[in-house]
Amino acid sequence: MSDIYPEGSAVDTLEKFAKETGRSFYGKEVPFDHAPLHPVTYHIRNVCIPYDDKRELFFISYGNSRDYGRYANFSGVFFSIELPDTTVIKIRNRDILDKINPFLKDSDFKSDNDDFNSKVVIEENDIFSTKSLLNKEKLQEIIPEVFKSNQALNVGINDVRIDFVEEINGKSHFGIYVLDNWIVNPEEIEFLFEKVRQIKTAIIF
């Protein structure tokens, strides 16, 4: 598959990572239709690397070169979760701007842990699911650890579309991911695999 992509591209780097770690690699590149006089061809690219043969945990990257929104590119580790597909939860690091600017949006939800609340900003549309999830001690421990490693990371449920992955298509999903970028560093990918695996183990609905 590597002959489809430019040598040294993010997709090529991820394919090498999968090969070196003994994992399966799935990649796809779909060009948009364009006018004959238009010199640029835009593409949708996606990559999926299962954590292991159980195919329950996935590193997923998506890119749309024609779209300029925050969700045009994303990359992270995901798994399916038994929640309504209408549930959306977004968690990000609480940074210095959140602490000094009173006009920034505060969390929709406060957990039972004040220390955890002081480190994150939460948006949600399902208070029951959010409470069940974020009052778990293990998640309150892991999520700040993830943000400490990379403040650009997001934690979310059903925040991005990953319906191109067969095992997750049509299901709710939990993920830790970056927006507007791809993760290609092997150590960071393995770190996310491990943290998301720990979270998956801790979540029992």
C-alpha positions as CSV (number, residue, x, y, z in Angstrom):
1,M,0.0,0.0,0.0
2,S,2.9,2.3,0.5
3,D,3.2,3.1,-3.2
4,I,0.0,5.0,-3.0
5,Y,1.4,7.6,-0.7
6,P,4.5,9.9,-1.0
7,E,7.6,8.6,0.7
8,G,7.9,10.2,4.1
9,S,4.2,11.3,4.3
10,A,2.3,10.9,7.5
11,V,0.5,7.8,6.1
12,D,3.7,6.2,5.1
13,T,5.1,6.9,8.6
14,L,2.1,5.2,10.2
15,E,2.3,2.2,7.9
16,K,5.9,1.8,8.9
17,F,4.9,2.0,12.6
18,A,2.3,-0.7,12.1
19,K,4.7,-3.0,10.4
20,E,7.5,-2.5,13.0
21,T,5.1,-3.2,15.9
22,G,3.5,-6.2,14.2
23,R,0.1,-4.6,13.8
24,S,-2.4,-4.5,10.9
25,F,-2.6,-1.4,8.8
26,Y,-5.5,-0.1,6.8
27,G,-5.3,3.1,4.7
28,K,-7.4,4.7,2.1
29,E,-7.1,7.8,-0.1
30,V,-10.1,9.1,-2.1
31,P,-9.7,12.0,-4.4
32,F,-12.5,14.6,-4.8
33,D,-13.9,15.2,-8.3
34,H,-12.4,18.4,-9.7
35,A,-12.7,20.6,-12.8
36,P,-10.2,19.8,-15.6
37,L,-8.7,23.3,-15.4
38,H,-8.3,23.1,-11.6
39,P,-4.6,22.2,-10.9
40,V,-5.2,20.9,-7.4
41,T,-6.7,17.5,-6.4
42,Y,-8.0,17.3,-2.9
43,H,-8.3,14.0,-1.0
44,I,-9.8,12.4,2.0
45,R,-7.3,10.2,3.7
46,N,-7.9,7.8,6.6
47,V,-5.8,5.3,8.5
48,C,-6.7,2.6,11.0
49,I,-4.3,0.5,13.1
50,P,-5.9,-2.0,15.5
51,Y,-4.1,-2.3,18.8
52,D,-4.2,-6.1,18.6
53,D,-6.1,-9.0,17.0
54,K,-9.1,-8.5,19.3
55,R,-9.9,-5.4,17.2
56,E,-11.5,-3.5,20.0
57,L,-9.0,-0.6,20.3
58,F,-7.9,1.5,17.3
59,F,-5.5,4.2,16.3
60,I,-7.4,6.2,13.8
61,S,-6.4,9.2,11.6
62,Y,-8.6,11.2,9.2
63,G,-7.7,14.1,6.9
64,N,-9.8,16.1,4.4
65,S,-7.5,18.4,2.4
66,R,-10.5,20.4,1.1
67,D,-11.9,21.3,4.5
68,Y,-10.4,24.0,6.7
69,G,-12.3,23.4,9.9
70,R,-11.0,22.1,13.2
71,Y,-12.3,18.6,12.4
72,A,-10.8,18.4,8.9
73,N,-7.9,16.5,10.4
74,F,-7.8,14.4,13.6
75,S,-5.8,11.5,15.0
76,G,-6.1,9.4,18.2
77,V,-7.1,6.2,19.8
78,F,-10.7,5.1,20.0
79,F,-13.0,2.2,21.1
80,S,-16.8,1.6,20.9
81,I,-18.8,2.3,24.0
82,E,-22.4,1.4,25.1
83,L,-24.0,4.8,25.1
84,P,-26.7,6.5,23.1
85,D,-25.4,7.7,19.7
86,T,-26.8,11.1,20.6
87,T,-24.5,11.5,23.6
88,V,-21.7,14.0,23.0
89,I,-19.1,14.7,25.7
90,K,-16.0,16.9,25.1
91,I,-13.2,17.2,27.6
92,R,-10.1,19.5,27.2
93,N,-7.3,20.7,29.4
94,R,-8.2,23.8,31.6
95,D,-5.4,26.2,30.7
96,I,-4.3,29.6,32.0
97,L,-6.8,31.5,29.7
98,D,-9.7,29.6,31.3
99,K,-8.5,30.7,34.7
100,I,-8.0,34.4,34.0
101,N,-10.8,35.1,31.4
102,P,-14.3,35.1,33.0
103,F,-15.9,35.2,29.5
104,L,-14.7,31.8,28.4
105,K,-17.2,28.9,28.7
106,D,-17.0,27.0,32.0
107,S,-17.7,23.3,32.4
108,D,-21.2,22.1,31.8
109,F,-20.6,19.4,34.4
110,K,-18.8,19.2,37.8
111,S,-17.6,15.9,39.1
112,D,-17.4,14.9,42.7
113,N,-13.6,15.6,42.6
114,D,-12.7,19.3,42.9
115,D,-9.1,18.6,42.0
116,F,-10.2,17.0,38.7
117,N,-12.6,19.8,38.0
118,S,-9.8,22.3,38.4
119,K,-7.9,20.7,35.6
120,V,-10.5,20.1,32.9
121,V,-13.3,21.8,30.9
122,I,-16.2,19.6,30.1
123,E,-19.0,20.1,27.6
124,E,-21.8,17.5,27.5
125,N,-25.4,17.0,26.4
126,D,-26.2,13.9,28.6
127,I,-25.8,14.5,32.3
128,F,-26.5,10.9,33.3
129,S,-23.9,9.4,31.0
130,T,-21.4,12.1,31.9
131,K,-21.8,11.5,35.6
132,S,-21.5,7.7,35.3
133,L,-18.3,8.1,33.3
134,L,-16.5,11.0,34.9
135,N,-17.1,10.2,38.6
136,K,-15.0,7.1,38.1
137,E,-11.8,7.5,40.1
138,K,-9.6,5.9,37.4
139,L,-10.7,8.3,34.7
140,Q,-10.2,11.2,37.1
141,E,-6.6,10.0,37.4
142,I,-5.8,9.2,33.8
143,I,-7.4,12.2,32.0
144,P,-5.2,14.8,33.7
145,E,-2.2,12.6,33.0
146,V,-3.0,12.6,29.3
147,F,-3.3,16.4,29.2
148,K,-0.1,16.7,31.1
149,S,1.7,14.8,28.3
150,N,0.2,16.9,25.6
151,Q,-2.2,19.9,26.2
152,A,-3.5,19.7,22.6
153,L,-5.2,16.4,23.3
154,N,-8.9,16.1,23.7
155,V,-11.0,13.4,25.3
156,G,-14.5,12.8,23.9
157,I,-17.4,10.7,23.1
158,N,-19.0,10.9,19.7
159,D,-17.1,14.2,19.0
160,V,-15.6,13.1,15.7
161,R,-16.9,10.8,12.9
162,I,-15.1,7.5,12.5
163,D,-17.7,5.6,10.6
164,F,-15.1,4.4,8.1
165,V,-13.9,1.9,10.7
166,E,-16.2,-1.2,10.4
167,E,-16.0,-2.2,14.0
168,I,-17.1,1.2,15.2
169,N,-19.5,2.2,12.4
170,G,-23.0,2.9,13.8
171,K,-21.8,2.8,17.5
172,S,-20.9,5.4,20.1
173,H,-17.2,5.7,20.6
174,F,-14.7,7.1,23.2
175,G,-11.5,8.6,22.1
176,I,-8.4,10.5,23.1
177,Y,-7.2,12.6,20.0
178,V,-5.8,15.8,18.6
179,L,-7.8,18.0,16.2
180,D,-6.4,19.7,13.2
181,N,-3.3,17.5,13.1
182,W,-2.1,13.9,12.9
183,I,-0.1,12.0,15.5
184,V,2.8,10.1,14.0
185,N,5.3,9.8,16.9
186,P,5.4,6.1,17.9
187,E,6.0,6.8,21.6
188,E,2.9,9.0,21.7
189,I,0.8,6.4,19.9
190,E,1.9,3.7,22.3
191,F,1.2,6.0,25.2
192,L,-2.4,6.7,24.0
193,F,-2.9,3.0,23.3
194,E,-2.0,2.3,26.9
195,K,-4.0,5.1,28.5
196,V,-7.1,4.4,26.4
197,R,-6.8,0.6,27.2
198,Q,-6.8,1.5,30.9
199,I,-9.8,3.7,30.5
200,K,-11.7,1.0,28.6
201,T,-10.9,-1.5,31.4
202,A,-12.2,1.0,34.0
203,I,-15.5,1.7,32.2
204,I,-18.3,-0.6,33.1
205,F,-21.9,0.5,32.2
